Amino acid sequence: MAVYRWKAAVVTLSDKGFAGEREDRSGPLISRMLADAGYDIQRTVLLPDDREEIEKCLCRLCDEYKMDVIFTTGGTGFAPRDCTPEATMAVAERNVPGIAEAMRLASLKITPRAMLSRGVSVIRGQTLIVNLPGSPKAAGENLAAVLPALEHGLEILTGRGGECGR
């Protein structure tokens, strides 16, 4: 039996996915990547691009379910209903810009469109929230870029690790 260290949730944000008009491929891909890295996927959620619903969901996952980390996918572009970064910032207590910057930097090596991502990363309580793009390809690439560094951050955030004084 696998021993998991981090409780994770994956939240897909898509009007068409929620309406059953498009298959969610990003959420399952992110879940597989996280499970392969030793994360315990405790919740998966599919919501429309509705800021109030996203905020409520993120608060519930942080405050009630005590997730260590939440990965969102979708709603980070320029479309009028793309509101994931705004909803994420609304529930944030602290900003973690380096994660979003690292994802954009890694993506820029693949496509100039990476600069159009508005995704953010924040902390609420002892939960890290990371916005990933909605495209399965981009979501996987972005997650792969930051996943190796997240464990240390989660150790510090949750009090399960010591300071790094190198």
C-alpha positions in Angstrom: 0.0 0.0 0.0 1.4 3.4 -1.0 2.2 5.9 1.7 1.1 9.4 0.8 2.6 12.5 2.3 0.5 15.3 0.9 -3.3 15.7 0.7 -4.2 17.2 -2.7 -7.3 18.4 -4.5 -7.7 19.1 -8.2 -10.3 21.6 -9.3 -11.2 21.9 -13.0 -12.8 25.2 -14.0 -14.7 25.0 -17.3 -18.2 26.1 -18.4 -18.2 23.6 -21.2 -16.8 20.8 -19.0 -19.4 21.5 -16.3 -22.2 21.5 -18.9 -21.0 18.1 -20.3 -20.0 19.7 -23.6 -16.3 18.9 -23.2 -14.4 16.1 -21.6 -12.1 17.1 -18.7 -8.7 15.8 -19.7 -6.6 18.2 -17.7 -8.0 17.2 -14.2 -7.3 13.5 -14.7 -3.8 14.2 -16.1 -2.9 16.4 -13.1 -4.3 13.8 -10.7 -2.2 11.0 -12.4 1.0 13.1 -12.3 0.4 14.0 -8.6 -0.4 10.4 -7.6 2.8 9.2 -9.4 4.7 11.8 -7.3 3.2 10.5 -4.0 0.3 12.9 -3.5 -3.0 11.6 -2.1 -5.7 13.0 -4.4 -8.6 13.4 -1.9 -10.9 15.6 -3.9 -11.6 16.3 -7.5 -14.1 19.0 -8.5 -15.5 20.3 -11.8 -17.0 23.7 -11.7 -18.1 26.4 -14.2 -16.2 29.6 -14.6 -18.1 31.3 -11.8 -16.0 33.4 -9.4 -18.3 33.0 -6.4 -18.4 29.3 -6.8 -14.7 29.0 -7.2 -14.0 31.1 -4.1 -16.5 29.0 -2.0 -14.8 25.8 -3.3 -11.3 26.9 -2.5 -12.2 28.1 1.0 -14.0 24.8 1.7 -11.0 22.8 0.5 -8.6 24.9 2.6 -10.6 25.5 5.7 -12.8 22.5 6.1 -10.9 19.7 4.3 -7.5 21.0 5.2 -5.8 20.1 1.9 -2.1 20.6 1.8 -2.2 21.7 -1.8 -4.9 22.5 -4.4 -4.2 22.6 -8.1 -6.7 24.4 -10.3 -6.9 23.9 -14.1 -8.6 26.3 -16.4 -9.9 29.9 -16.3 -6.5 31.5 -16.5 -6.6 33.1 -20.0 -8.1 36.2 -21.5 -11.7 35.0 -22.1 -14.3 37.2 -20.5 -15.4 34.4 -18.1 -11.8 33.4 -17.1 -11.8 34.3 -13.5 -9.6 31.7 -11.7 -6.8 34.1 -10.8 -9.2 36.6 -9.4 -11.1 34.0 -7.3 -7.8 32.6 -6.1 -6.4 36.0 -5.1 -9.7 36.8 -3.3 -9.2 33.9 -0.9 -5.4 34.3 -0.5 -3.6 35.3 2.6 -0.2 35.3 1.1 1.1 35.5 -2.5 3.7 33.0 -3.9 4.6 34.6 -7.2 7.7 32.5 -7.8 5.7 29.4 -8.6 3.6 31.1 -11.3 6.7 32.9 -12.6 8.6 29.6 -12.9 5.7 28.0 -14.8 5.5 30.8 -17.3 9.3 30.8 -17.7 9.3 27.1 -18.4 6.4 27.4 -20.8 8.0 30.3 -22.7 10.7 27.9 -23.8 7.9 25.9 -25.5 5.5 28.7 -26.7 5.4 32.4 -26.7 1.8 32.2 -25.7 2.9 31.3 -22.2 3.1 35.0 -21.5 -0.7 35.1 -21.8 -1.3 33.0 -18.8 -2.7 34.9 -15.8 -2.3 32.0 -13.3 -1.3 32.7 -9.8 -0.1 30.8 -6.7 -1.1 31.7 -3.2 -1.3 30.4 0.4 -4.4 30.3 2.5 -3.8 29.0 6.0 -1.6 26.0 5.5 -2.7 25.3 2.0 -0.9 26.1 -1.2 -3.1 26.9 -4.2 -1.6 26.7 -7.7 -3.4 27.8 -10.9 -2.5 25.7 -13.9 -3.7 26.3 -17.5 -6.7 24.5 -18.9 -5.0 22.8 -21.8 -3.9 19.3 -20.9 -0.6 19.8 -22.6 0.1 23.1 -20.9 -1.2 21.9 -17.5 1.1 18.9 -17.6 4.1 20.9 -18.7 3.5 23.6 -16.1 3.1 21.0 -13.3 6.2 19.2 -14.3 8.2 22.4 -14.2 7.3 23.1 -10.5 6.5 19.8 -9.0 10.1 18.9 -7.9 10.4 22.1 -5.8 7.0 21.9 -4.2 7.7 19.3 -1.5 10.2 21.6 0.3 7.7 24.4 0.3 4.9 22.2 1.6 7.2 20.9 4.3 7.8 24.4 5.5 4.2 25.6 5.1 2.8 22.6 7.0 5.5 22.5 9.7 6.7 19.1 8.6 10.1 20.2 7.6 12.9 22.3 8.9 14.3 25.5 7.5 16.7 25.1 4.6 19.8 27.2 5.8 22.2 26.2 3.0 
